[in-house]
Amino acid sequence: MQQLNKQVLQKEQGMEELPERIIQFGEGNFLRGFVDWMVHELNKQDLFNGRIVAIQPTPHGKVVPVLNAQDGLYTLALRGVEKESVINKLEIISSISRGINPYEDWNEVINLAENPQIQFVFSNTTEAGLTYVKEKLIPGRSSLSFPGKLTAFLYHRYQVLGDSKASAMIIVPCELLEDNGSLLEKTVLQIAKDWGLPDAFSGWIQEHNQFCNTLVDRIVTGYPKDQIEDFRNCLGYEDALLTVGEPYHLFAIEADEEVAELLPFHRAGLNVHWAQVKPFRESKVRILNGAHTLMVPVAFLAGKNTVLETMEDESLRQFVLKGIYQEILPCLSVDEEQKKRFADSVIDRFLNPFSHHFLSDIAVHSFAKCKVRLLPTLLDTVQQRNRLPEAVTFSFAALLLLYRGRRITDNQLAGYRGEEEYIIRDEPEVLVFVEEAWSFYKEDTGEQVEKVVEMIGGREALWGTNLNQVPCLVESISNNVNRILQLGMRQALDELLQGEDYLYSNSE
């Protein structure tokens, strides 16, 4: 079977004539299924007419040689549910011109800095990649960290092209960190100071270069190993960089109108917003991530393994909808239409028949996730409505039971779902503390549940506050824990949902 290359896609031959206008630190599945796809859409509509040079972010990357062997081409499969319609689309993406391994060919990266047509930097080097590392500047050699590489790139550009606005860059990090653009700028300035670079360079960075805060949202699952034969038969060619993602996408970028017109994603019909990131971040964290964290302990202890299985179960689906539409949304200070539209899209994404999103993966570090994603809804409900949110409180109780492990081995806590053992993955100190709290529970008599709840709820290091001070919370969580222990998750959940005047629906 022929390998994907330009000969396979004759109609895209003209793409090689487009100039390189973007340098991208990162060449992984997410960037190829998100930013690079968006640039491809711009080029198709004659709105950008530029290509991307992808820089390998770590010394041991394996994508760049394959990318170059495939002439920068790869196939993107977008599969999922959008407005209740099933989407299953395959397209060859041609927005990348080439890849560079900076650890073998740093001079090629530096040469890009001299090109005035290169105006944009995109990155996705994971959250760990967007951190400050003190390292030396070694001429002719790539720094190990992404901020180090970017600093060296910008300094060479400053030296060659001068300190004007015309030589400046628009830098758009896609790492999932709050205020990621501001953080990256601060890190670059610190590295410049470490390296003893001129104050005028730092001034140029601050005055003319734009570091945009962003929020990105699309699930990209990557290479479909378990379905690759089906894909090969469908495509008729071999693609080692085939990647799969969901149709839904959201890109919020804090930048001025001039930048928006240089990268007119919005004019290509893409879900890109040139606006303050905070409202979009709040919606994503509280609704999408919050619903994930809400469902995981309940659904997993009810015997489910994936998000799709959860949503296909009527009781669990009603529980999730109750949590989203009746508890999370009322507490959000976001535009009513915007948050409702986003919530509806979340339900579509949860019902994606092509996605195998495992609850056990979402459950990793659940206490930290619960603090960020669900605790604000609980506290806001108490403050705004003078009551506890039923679904969220029930999920808190289920979380304590999910973390009811029997033994710790190799920094992992083993729990049981019936006769089935599962592994609870979290920080060792969290696992040790929760195991200690559960040691007070008397399994033969069912006593001391409230002691367990009080001990965990009072741990300010976990929650950032003492949850025992929230009125009636200890009593409510303890009652839910007891009901689940006595009745089982399924019956306890059904009792929670009984007495509702109607079934919750995202169409209301």
VOBAGU-718936 format. One record per atom (N, C-alpha, C, CB): x, y, z. Coordinates in steps of 0.1 Angstrom, whole numbers, plus 5000, padded with zeros to 4 digits. Each point is the difference from the previous one (the first is absolute). Glycine has a CB too. Layout:
BEGIN
XYZ ...
END
This chain:
BEGIN
500849885000 499250125000 500950135000 498149875012 501650224980 500850124998 500050095013 499549994975 501650075028 500150095011 499550134996 502049885009 497350195001 499550134997 501150104996 498149965016 501850114973 500950104996 499350094990 502049855004 498850244990 499450094990 499449934988 501650175008 499049724988 499449934989 498649945002 502449954994 497450025019 498749955004 498950114998 501149835016 499450304987 499050115000 500450104990 499649975024 500249994963 500550094989 499350145001 500349794986 498550215018 499350134999 500550115010 498049874993 502950085017 500550095009 501550054997 498549895017 501950074970 501450044997 500350155001 499949814984 499150275014 500250145001 500350055014 498550034981 501349895029 500250045014 501550035002 498049875007 502950064986 501450015003 500550144996 500349764996 498950314996 500450144996 499750105011 499649944976 499650035034 499650095011 501250035008 497649925000 502650205005 501250035008 499849955014 500450204986 500749785021 500049965014 499850135008 501649804996 497350205012 499650125008 499949975015 498850084979 501249795025 499849965013 501149915005 497550034997 503149995015 500949905006 499249945012 502150124992 497949755008 499249935010 500949915009 498050014984 502050015029 500849925009 499049895005 501550195007 498749694987 499149895003 499549944986 499450105023 500549774976 499549944988 499149885003 502150074989 497349935024 499349895004 498550004995 501450005020 497949904985 498649984995 499150125002 500349765005 499850315006 499150115003 500250114990 500049945024 501350114974 500250114991 499649964986 501950085015 498449804981 499649964986 498549994999 502249884998 497150085013 498649994999 499250135003 500349765005 500450354998 499450125005 500550124992 499749905023 501550154981 500550124993 500349984986 501050075022 499749824975 500449974986 498849984991 502249905009 496850044997 498749984992 499450134998 499749785010 500350324999 499550134998 500750084990 499350005024 502049994976 500850074989 499749944987 501850055016 498049824983 499649934988 498750064995 501249795007 497850235002 498750054996 500250144995 498949865017 502050224989 500250144995 500650004986 500450075023 500549844975 500749994986 498949964990 502249945011 497049964992 499049964991 499150114995 500049785011 499750324998 499250114997 500750124996 498449915016 502950084981 500950114996 500050125009 499549934977 500550035037 499950115010 501350025007 497749945003 503349974995 501350015007 501249984990 498949925021 501149974972 501049974990 501449995006 498550114983 501649815026 501349985007 500149865006 500150245005 501149714997 500249875006 500850005013 499949914977 500249985029 500549985014 501349924999 497750025010 503350024998 501249925002 499949955014 501450134984 498549745018 499949935013 501349975006 497849904992 502450145020 501349985007 499849895011 500750244996 500149665003 500049895010 500350055014 500749844982 498450145028 500250075013 501049935010 497750084997 502549785001 500849935009 501149924992 498149985017 503049984989 501049934993 499649874995 501650125014 497449814991 499749874997 498849984991 501149935021 498450184973 498950004991 500249914988 499450235008 499549724987 500049914988 499150054989 500549815015 498950304986 499050044990 500750074988 498350035019 502750054984 500650094989 500549914988 500650175018 500149724984 500549924989 498849954991 502049945013 496950024994 498849954993 499350114993 499849825017 500150294990 499450124994 500750044987 499250085022 502149924978 500750044988 499949894989 501650135015 498449744989 499949904991 498650004993 501549865014 497550204992 498750014995 499750144994 499249835016 501950254981 499950134994 499150095009 500449904977 499650095036 499350085009 498549975000 501650174996 498049734996 498549964999 499649905011 500150054975 498749955029 499449905009 498550014999 502050015016 497449884988 498549994999 499450035014 500249844981 498850245019 499250035012 498649944999 501450215004 498249715006 498749955000 499250075011 500849774991 498250305006 499150065009 498749925002 500950234994 498949715018 498949915002 499350035013 501349824987 497450195012 499250035012 498650044997 502150065011 497350014999 498650044998 500050165001 499149795011 500250274980 499950144999 498650044997 502450024993 496950055016 498650034999 499249884996 500650234993 499649665015 499349884999 500249924986 498350105016 502749954976 500449934988 501349945002 498750164986 501549725008 501349935001 500950054989 498849795010 502450254994 501050054991 501149894999 499550245006 500949734982 501149914997 500750044988 498849815011 502250284991 500750074988 501549975000 498250185001 502349794987 501449984998 500650114991 499749755004 501450314999 500650104992 501550005001 497950145002 502849874987 501550025001 500350155002 500349804984 500550225027 500450135004 501350044994 498749985021 501450144973 501350034993 500550145004 499249874981 500650165032 500450135004 501550005005 497750055006 502949844997 501449995004 500949984988 499349905022 501750184978 501050004989 501149895003 499550244994 500949765019 501149915003 500250005016 501250044978 499549865026 500449995015 501550025002 498049855004 502450205007 501450025003 500349945014 500150214986 500949715015 500549955013 501150105004 499549764995 500250335015 500950115004 501349955007 498050145002 501949735003 501249955007 501049954990 498549945019 501150044968 500949964990 500350114990 499249765003 499950334996 500150114990 499550135005 499749834982 500950225029 499650135006 500150124990 500749915023 500350084968 500250114991 498850024991 502449955000 496949944996 498850024992 498950085008 500549784989 499450205024 499150075008 500450155000 499549805014 501850224988 500550145001 499850074986 501749935017 498450004972 499850064987 498650054999 501749844990 497350085016 498650054999 499850135007 499349765000 501550275010 499950125008 500450124991 500649885021 500250104968 500450104991 498950034989 502449945005 496649984995 499050014989 498950105005 500549764992 499450365002 498950095004 498649954997 501750184996 498149724996 498749954997 499549915012 500550014975 500449945033 499649935012 499550105010 501749814995 497050195008 499450095009 499449945013 499550144980 500349735019 499249945011 500849885006 497950074989 501949925024 500549885008 498849945006 502350105004 497549774994 499149915007 500749905008 498250044983 501249915028 500749905008 499049915007 502050155003 498449734999 499349915010 501149905004 497750034990 502950005021 501149925005 499649945014 501750144988 497049855014 499449955013 500250115011 500449754993 498950245017 500150095012 501450005005 497649975005 503049914996 501449995005 501050084991 499449785010 500350234977 500950074991 500050155002 499649814984 499350245022 499950155001 500550045014 498150004984 503049955020 500650035013 501450064999 498649825010 501850255000 501350075000 501149895004 498950235006 502149764986 501149925003 501350084998 498749794993 502150215017 501250084999 501149924992 499550125022 500849934967 501049934991 500950104993 498349814997 502850154998 501050094994 499750014985 501749935017 498650194978 499950034985 501349954994 498550205004 501449694988 501249954993 499850034985 500349815018 500550284976 499950034986 500149884991 501050225005 498149774985 500049894991 499349875005 502050104991 497449915021 499449885006 498650045006 502349905005 496850014993 498650025005 499949995015 499149914978 500250185028 499649995014 499149885001 500250255005 499849695007 499149895003 498550045001 502049885011 497850234996 498650055003 499550074988 500550015025 498149994974 499450084990 500250155002 498349824998 501550245014 500250145002 501550044997 498250005017 502749914985 501450024997 500250014985 500749895020 498750024972 500150004986 499350134994 500049755000 498950295006 499350124995 500850125003 497849895004 502850125007 500950125004 501150014990 499449985024 501349914973 501150004991 499650044986 501149825014 497750134982 499550034987 499750154999 499049774998 500350285012 499650155000 501350095000 497849945011 503250014997 501250095001 500750004987 500249945024 499949954969 500650004987 499250094990 501049775004 497750224996 499250084992 500250155003 498349824999 501850215014 500250145004 501450054995 498649965020 502449964980 501350044995 500050024985 501049875019 498350054974 500150004985 499050104994 500749765000 498150245006 498950094994 499850135007 498949794992 501750225020 499850135007 498950005010 500950114980 498950005027 499150005011 498750084997 502049995015 497650004973 498750074996 498849915002 501350134983 497649935015 498749925001 499949904988 498950195012 501749854977 500049914988 500749875002 499950214986 501149795023 500749875002 499549925011 502050124992 496949935015 499549945012 499149884996 500050215012 499849704998 499249884997 498750005008 502249874996 496950054999 498749985007 500149865005 498650164986 501449825028 500349875006 498749955007 502450075003 497249814992 498749945004 500249875007 498850134981 501549865032 500249875006 498649935002 502150095011 497949784987 498849925002 500049915012 499750014975 501350005033 500149925012 498950035010 502549994997 497049915009 498850025009 500350055014 498949814987 501650315013 500350075012 499350145000 502249885002 497350165009 499450135001 501050114997 498349915017 501350194976 500950114996 501249954994 499150145018 500849774972 501249934995 500950104992 498749794998 500750304995 500850104993 500850095009 498350004982 501150055029 500750085009 501149935007 497950135004 501849744999 501049915007 501249984991 498249895013 501550094974 501149984991 500950124998 498649834988 500750295011 500850124999 500950035012 498150094986 501349885026 500850025012 501249905000 497950075013 501949814983 501149914999 501150044991 498349825006 501350224982 500950054990 500950115005 498449934982 500950175025 500750115006 501049965011 498150144995 501549765013 500949945010 501249944994 498149975015 501749954974 501149934993 501050114994 498549804995 500950304999 500850114995 500950065010 498250054983 501249975029 500850055011 501149905004 498050135008 501749744993 501049905004 501150004990 498249865010 501550164977 501150004990 500750134998 498649834989 501050275019 500750134999 499750074986 501749915016 497250074978 499650064988 499750155002 499249784990 501050305000 499850155002 498650045005 501750034982 498350075026 498750055004 499150044989 501150085021 499649974968 499250054988 499249884994 501750184996 498949705005 499349884994 498849975009 502149914992 498050105021 498849985008 499050104998 501549905017 498950234980 499150104997 499349984987 501450165012 499349784978 499349974988 499049895002 502150064987 498349845021 499049895003 498750065006 502049845004 498150255005 498950055008 499250104991 501249965022 499550124970 499350114993 499349954987 501750165010 499049754983 499549974987 499549864998 501650164992 498949745015 499649864998 498749985008 502449924996 496750004998 498749975007 500049865005 498850174986 501049815027 499849865006 498649995003 502449995009 496849934984 498649995001 499649895010 499750084977 499549965033 499349895009 499049934991 500450145021 499549734981 499149924992 499349905009 501450044980 497549905014 499449885005 499649924987 499150115021 501449764980 499749914989 499149895005 502250054989 496949895002 499149905004 499749914988 499150145018 501549754981 499649894991 500649875005 499850164980 499549735020 500549875003 500649944988 498349975019 503150014981 500749944989 500649875006 500550224988 499049675008 500449875005 501249944993 497749965007 502750094982 501249964993 499949884991 501150095020 500049844979 500049894990 499149885005 502450074994 496749894997 499049895004 500649864998 498250164994 502649805016 500749874999 499049894998 501950095014 497049914994 499149895000 499150004988 500050015025 500050094967 499250004988 500750034987 498250085014 503249904987 500850054989 499749924987 501850065017 497949814983 499849934988 498750054993 501149805010 497950244998 498850054993 500350134994 498649895017 502250204989 500450134994 500849974988 500050115023 501049804977 500849984988 499249954988 501949945015 497149984988 499149954989 499250114994 499949785011 499750314998 499250124996 500850104992 498549965020 502750074985 500850104994 500749964987 500450095023 500049784977 500849954988 501450045000 497950024988 502650035023 501550045001 500449985015 499950164980 501449845022 500549995014 500350145005 501049774995 498650255017 500250135006 500449985015 498450124985 502949895018 500649985013 499650115010 501949874990 497650245004 499650125009 498550025000 502250104995 497049805001 498650015001 499650045014 499749834981 499450265021 499650045013 498550025000 502250115005 497249865006 498550015002 499650105010 499849764994 499250325003 499550105010 498550014999 502250124999 497249955010 498650035000 499750124991 499749905023 499150124972 499750114992 500050135008 498649864986 501050145027 499950125008 501450065002 498049915012 502050224987 501350085002 499650145006 501249874982 499750185026 499950135006 501450065002 497849945011 502450184984 501350075001 499650145004 501249854983 499250195030 499850135004 501450075001 497949945013 502350174981 501350075000 499950145004 500749844981 500150215028 500050145004 501050074991 499349945024 500250134967 500850084991 499250114993 501549804996 499250304999 499350114994 499449974986 501550155014 497849954981 499349984987 501049984988 498150145009 503149924993 501049994989 500549854999 500750245004 499549705007 500449865000 498949914995 501550045019 497249994985 498949924995 499950014985 498850055021 501550064973 499950014985 501249934993 498750225003 502449775004 501249934994 499749855001 501550195007 497849765003 499649865001 498549995001 502249955012 497150074977 498650015001 499249875001 500350214986 500049725025 499349875002 498550015000 502049935013 497650184993 498550035001 499450014987 500450115022 500349954968 499450014987 500049884992 500850235000 499849665005 500049874993 498949915006 502550024995 496750045013 498949925006 500449915012 499050014978 502250025028 500549925011 499550065013 502049944986 497949985024 499650045013 501150065008 498249825000 502350304995 501150075006 499550145005 501649884985 498750165027 499650125006 501250095004 497949885008 502150244986 501050095004 499550095011 501050004976 499249955036 499350065012 500849965013 497750004987 501850055024 500549965013 499849855002 499650235009 501549704995 499949865002 499249965012 502249984989 497850105021 499449955013 498649945000 501450185010 497749894983 498649944999 500049864993 499150235000 501749754990 500149884993 500649895009 500150124978 501049925029 500749915009 499049965011 502250104995 497149995011 499049975011 499049904995 500450235010 499149794978 499049914994 500649864998 498850194989 502349805006 500649874997 500349935013 501050094979 499749985030 500449935013 498749965008 502250135000 496949965001 498849975008 499049904994 500350235010 499549794976 499049914994 500649874994 498850214994 502149804997 500649884994 500849925010 500150124978 500949945028 500949935010 499249975012 502050114991 497149985013 499249985012 499149884999 500150245005 499349754983 499149884997 500849875000 498450154987 502849855007 500849885001 500349965014 501050074978 499450025030 500349975014 498849965008 501950164999 497049904998 498749975006 499649854998 499350244998 500849724989 499549874996 501049885004 498850114982 502549925019 500949895001 499849915012 501650144988 498449915024 499949905011 498649935000 501650145013 497449934984 498749945000 499849904989 499150215009 501349824979 499949914989 500949885001 499450194985 501849835020 501049895001 499549905010 501950164994 497749895018 499549915010 498649944997 501350145017 498149914972 498749944995 500449904989 498750215006 502649764992 500449904990 500350054986 498649855013 501450284985 500350054987 501550024998 497750104999 502849904989 501450024997 500450124992 500249765002 498850294990 500350114991 498950115001 501249844984 499150285011 499050115000 498849964992 501950175002 498349774986 498949964992 499149905007 501450044980 499249865026 499249905008 499150075010 501849824996 498850285011 499350085010 498850074994 502250035012 498050034977 498950084994 498949914993 501750194996 498749695001 499049914995 499149935010 501649964981 498850065032 499249955011 499150115005 501949845007 496850134993 499050115002 500150075014 498549874985 501750055026 500250065013 501250095001 498849805010 502350144985 501350085000 499950124992 501349795004 498150204984 499850124991 499250105007 500149854980 498850125027 499250095007 500850075012 497949874994 502950055012 500950065011 500950104994 499949785012 500750194977 501050104993 499250124996 501549814992 497450185001 499250114996 499550095012 499349874980 500350065030 499650075012 501250095006 498349825005 502950124995 501150075005 500450124991 500849795010 499150194977 500450114991 499050115000 501249834986 497550145011 499050104997 499350065012 499649884979 500450045032 499350055012 501050055011 498149844994 503150125005 501050045011 501250084995 499349805012 501350164977 501250074995 499650134993 501249784998 497950214992 499750124992 499550125008 499549844982 499550135028 499550125007 501150085008 497949875002 503250075001 501050065008 501050084991 499849825017 500250164970 501050064991 499650154996 500649774991 500350325011 499750144996 500450024986 500450075024 499249844967 500350014986 498750034993 502049845002 498150224986 498850024992 499149884999 501350174987 497449855015 499149885001 500049924987 498650135016 501349944973 500049924987 501349934998 498450174991 502749905012 501349944998 500249875008 500950234995 498849785018 500249885009 499049894996 500850155018 498049884978 499049904997 500549934987 498150135011 502449954979 500549944987 501249915003 499150214988 501849835021 501149925003 499649875007 501450215001 497749805008 499549885007 499449904990 499650145021 499649914970 499449914990 501149934992 498050154999 503149934997 501049944992 500849895009 500250224987 499949805026 500649905008 499349875000 500850195015 497849824985 499249885000 500349924986 498250115015 501849974974 500449934988 501349935000 498750184988 502349895019 501349945000 500049885009 501050224997 498349785014 499949885008 499349884993 499950155020 499349884970 499349904993 500749954987 497950095009 503449964990 500849964988 500149854999 501250225001 498249724988 500149854999 501449954997 497650004993 503350095002 501349964996 501050025011 499550064977 500150005034 501050035011 499949895011 499850254995 501449715009 500149915011 500850075012 500049794984 499350305023 500650085010 499849935013 499550214987 501549735019 499949925011 499950085013 501349824988 497750145021 499850065012 501249995009 497649954998 503249945001 501149985009 501150104996 499549765002 500650294985 501050104997 499550145005 500649874979 498250165020 499550125006 500150015015 498450024981 501649865025 500149995015 501350035006 498249844998 502950174994 501350025005 500050145007 501149864982 499550155030 500150125008 498650065002 502350044991 496849885013 498650055001 499850105011 499349784992 501450225019 499850105010 500450134995 500449835018 500750184975 500450134995 499150054989 502449945005 497149974987 499050044990 498750045006 501149844984 498550095026 498750045007 500150145006 499649755005 501650285001 500250135006 499850114989 501549905017 499050084971 500050114990 498650004992 502549984998 497049905000 498949984991 498650005006 501549884986 498450065026 498749995007 499850085012 500049774991 501150245017 499850085013 499550144998 501849865009 498650214980 499450144998 498549994999 502150074989 497449835004 498549994998 499349975013 500449924977 500250005031 499549975014 499950135008 500949764999 500250315002 500150125008 499150114995 502349945007 497750074980 499150114994 498549975002 501850044983 497949835017 498649965002 499650035015 500149824982 500750155027 499850045014 499850155002 501349795007 499650284987 500050155001 498850064993 502550005002 497249964986 499050064992 498649955002 501750034983 498249845021 498749945001 499749955014 500149944976 500850075033 499949965014 499549855001 499450235005 501349694986 499749855000 501249934995 497550044998 502549835004 501149924994 499549944987 500949945023 500050064967 499749944987 500049845001 501050204988 497849745010 499849865002 501049914992 497650055006 502549974981 500849924992 501550015004 498350024981 502150115021 501450025003 500449945014 499950214986 499249805023 500249945014 500049854999 498950205011 500349744981 499949864998 501349954993 497550014998 503050074993 501349974993 501250005010 499150094978 500950015031 501050015010 500049875009 499850255000 499049705004 499949885007 500649884993 498050095012 501649904975 500549894991 501550014999 497850004988 502850125011 501450024999 500749945012 499750214986 499849815026 500649955012 500049845000 499350215013 499649744981 499949854999 500949954989 497750015009 502550074980 500949964990 501449985005 498550124983 501949975026 501350005006 500149925013 500350234991 498749685011 500049915011 500949884997 497750085008 503649944992 500949894996 500349905011 501050164984 499549735013 500349895009 501549995003 498049884992 502950174999 501449995002 500750094991 499849765008 501450294996 500850084991 501349924996 499250215011 501049784976 501149934994 500750094990 498949775005 502350254996 500850084990 499350144997 500749794989 498950275022 499450135000 498650004993 502350105000 497149794999 498649984994 499149945010 501049984977 497850075024 499049955010 499049914992 500250215015 499749674990 499149904993 498650015007 502049854994 497050164997 498650005005 499349884994 500050255003 498749735001 499349894994 498650044996 501249845014 498450124974 498650024995 499449864999 500650214987 498749755023 499649865001 501249915003 498050044985 502249875006 501249915001 501250064992 498549805004 501250304988 501050054991 500950115007 498549964980 502850025018 501050095006 500350114990 501049825014 499050314991 500450114991 501150085008 497750014988 503050075004 501150085006 499650145000 501749844991 498550235021 499850145002 501350074998 498049965016 502150134974 501250074997 500050145005 500349854980 500550195029 500150135006 501350025007 497550015003 502750115002 501350035007 500149915012 500050244992 501249705011 500149915011 499550055014 502049914988 498250225014 499650065013 498550005001 502050145001 497349884988 498550005000 499549865002 500050194984 500649715010 499649865002 500249955014 500649964976 500550085030 500349965014 499050065009 502549984994 497350155004 499050075009 498649944999 501450214997 498149774991 498749954998 499949855006 499650154980 501449775018 500049875006 499950015015 501349914981 499550185025 499950025014 498750045005 502450075000 496950034993 498750045004 499049885000 500550234990 499649694999 499049894999 500349895011 499850044976 501449965030 500349905010 499150025013 502449994992 496950125009 499250035012 498649934997 501250225005 498549744983 498749954997 499949855005 499850154980 499149825027 499749875005 499149924991 500350095024 500449834968 499249934989 498949915005 502050024986 498349925026 499049905005 498750075005 501949855006 498350274999 498850075006 499650124991 500749935022 500150114969 499750124991 500250135008 498449864987 502250145024 500250125008 501250084995 499049895020 501150234985 501150104998 500150054985 501249885018 497750114975 500150074986 500250155002 498549814990 500750255019 500250145002 501450045004 497650015007 503149905001 501350035003 500950014988 499649885022 500250024969 500850004987 499750134992 499949755000 498850294999 499750114992 500650135007 497949894992 502050125021 500550125007 501550014998 498249985016 502549904984 501550004999 500450054986 500149815017 499250144973 500450044986 499550144997 499949764993 498950275011 499550144998 500850115007 497849894997 502850075014 500750105008 501450024995 498649955019 501949984971 501350014996 500250124990 500349745003 500150375002 500050124992 501049994989 499450135020 501749794982 501049984989 499349944988 501849975017 497249954984 499349944989 499150104993 500149785011 499150304997 498950084994 500350155000 498549825008 502550224999 500350155001 499150065010 500750004976 498449935031 499150055010 499649885009 499250194985 500249845026 499549895009 498549984996 501650065019 498149834974 498749974996 499049965011 501049924979 499650055033 499149975011 499350135005 501549825007 498950294989 499350135003 498950034991 502150085009 497749854980 498850024991 498849945007 501550004979 497550085024 498849955007 499449874994 499550235006 500349675002 499449874997 500749914990 497950125004 503449934992 500749924990 500449865005 500850224990 499849785022 500549875005 498849915002 501950125012 497049924993 498849925002 499549954987 499450135020 500549954969 499549964987 500949904994 499050224997 502349805003 501049914993 499949875008 501550194992 498549815021 500049885009 498749924997 501350125018 497649954980 498749934997 500149934986 498750165014 501949914977 500249944986 500949885001 499650234990 501549785017 501049895001 499349885006 501950165003 497349865008 499349895007 499049944990 500350115022 498949974971 499149944990 500649924990 498550195004 502649864990 500749924990 500649875006 500650214988 499949795024 500549885006 498949905003 501950145010 497049914994 498949915004 499249954988 499950125022 499849974969 499149964989 500849974987 498350155010 502949884989 500749994987 499950134992 499649755000 501350274991 500050134992 498750014992 502550004999 497149904994 498850014991 498850045008 501049834985 498650115026 498850035007 500150145007 499649755004 501650285001 500250135006 499850114990 501649905017 498950084971 499850104989 498650014996 502349954992 497049945007 498650014996 499250075011 500249784988 500150205025 499350085010 500250154999 500249805015 501150234982 500350144998 499250074989 502349955007 497449974982 499350054989 498550005001 501949934986 497649995024 498649995002 499450135006 500349755004 498550284992 499450125006 500250124991 500349905022 500550084967 500150124991 498750024992 502549954998 497250174999 498850034993 500149974985 499550185017 501749814978 500149974986 501449944998 498450194993 501849754995 501349964997 500850114994 499249774996 502150245008 500850114995 500449984985 500950045023 499050064969 500449994986 500750124996 498049864996 503150124996 500850114995 499250084989 502149875005 496850084991 499250074990 499150105006 500149804986 499850205027 499150105007 500650135001 498949825012 
END
